[in-house]
Amino acid sequence: MFKYRLLTPGPTPVPEDTLLELARPVPHHRTAEARQILADVVEGLRYVFQTRGDVIPLTCSGTGAMEAALIHAVPRGAKALCLVAGKFGERWHQIWRTYGVESVAITAPPGQVVTPAMVETALRQHPDAQAVCVVHCETSTGVKHDLKALGELVAQTDAVLLVDAVSSAGAMELRMDDWHIDFLATGSQKALMLPPGLAFVAVSDKGWRAAQRHQPPAFYFDLKKARDKIREHDTPFTPAHTLLRALRRSLEKIRTEGIEAVWWRHARLAHACRAAVQALGLELFATVPAESLTAVRVPAQLDGQEILRRLEKDYGIKLAGGQDQLKGKILRIAHMGYIDFFDLLAAIAALELVLRDLGFDVPAGRGVAAAQRAFAEFHCSSGSSN
Ligand code: PLP
C-alpha cells in the first residue's frame, strides 16, 4: 500500500482544516456571516495579489475568470496582443477570437518565453492594440514570464494588461499594483489550496475605465454588477459559499506565513526540484523556469506515459505529463500550495525507482541527495531565488 500523493499542477492537495470546513453543514448565503466571509476572502486575496483594487470571486474555473476579464477589457472588433508560450497562452488567443477580437499572437517555441523585447516590438508594430495578455506561469511548459518588465511596457501605452495568474498566484512573486496589471485572473485549485470550483478576477482603475468604454457581452460574468455587489460584501448570484468559507482558511495560512515567505518557500522547493532532476541526468524543459512547477524533458529512450503510469500505480505518486504535442515528452512536477518538501522528496525517490525499473541508469538516492543539498543550501543563502 502507498499513500496517494498529488503533485500535479492543479488540482493540488488541500490542507486538512480547509477540507474540514467543507464538511460543515451548509448555511444560507444571504446572512451576516456569509458577508463577513466574503469580506475576509476579498481582503485575503488582495493581500495575495498585492492590490488595493477590486477582487471579484466567481463560481467557475480559471478559464471563466479569463473570459470574464477579457470581455470587459476590449470591445468586439478591437485588436489585442497575446503572448503565446504554450497551451494557456493559446487559450487567451482562442477566447479573443470567440469574441470577435483581432488577436495578434506573439509566439515562443515550447519551453521558451516571450521576452519583453518581443512585446516592445509588437507594441510598436501595433500601436492600435487595446490589450496585451500574458500567462504568468505557463503551466503547460513550466516557463515564467517577466511580468514586472511587461507591466512597465504596457503601462506606457493606453492598452490594458491582462494576466493569467492561475498557477502563480499564491506561489510566485506577483505584485498587481506595482507591476501595473489591469486584469488578473486566477482559480482556486492551485496555490490557493482549495478544490476546483472558484475563480477570481481583480481589476485596476485603468481596467475599469476600459470596461466603461463599451458594453461587455456579459450577463453571468458582468463584472460591473459583481463589483457593485462585492463592495457591499455580496454577490449577484448564489456564490459557492462553502468553498469561500474553506478558502478563508487557506488564505489565513498564507497571511500567517507572510506572502514574501510563501514566495520564498516556493522558490526553495523549485530550486531543490530542479537540482534533483538534473542530478538524475534529466534536462529541464523550461528555459526560464517558474517556481510553481518543474517541467522535465523525458529522455528519448523512455516513454513518458509509462513513467507516469508506473509512478501512480506502483508508488501512489501522481505527476502530470505533457499536453497535446508534448504528450509523452515531458513530466511536470508541481511544488505549489500545500505540497511540501517531503512530498517532493517522495516524488523524486519514486521517480528514481521508476527510472531504474525502466532500465535508465541512476544510482539510488542521487536525486534525493541533490534535492536535500539544494534545499539546505538555499536555506543558508536565505532570500536568493535561484
Ligand atoms: N491558465 C493556467 C496557467 C492554468 O494552469 C490553467 C489550468 O491548468 C488554466 C488557465 C485553466 O484553468 P481551469 O482549468 O481552472 O479553467
Residues whose N, C-alpha, C, O or C-beta is under 5 A from the ligand:
A	BS01	PLP	P9 G10 S61 G62 T63 G64 F88 V135 C137 T139 D164 V166 S167 G187
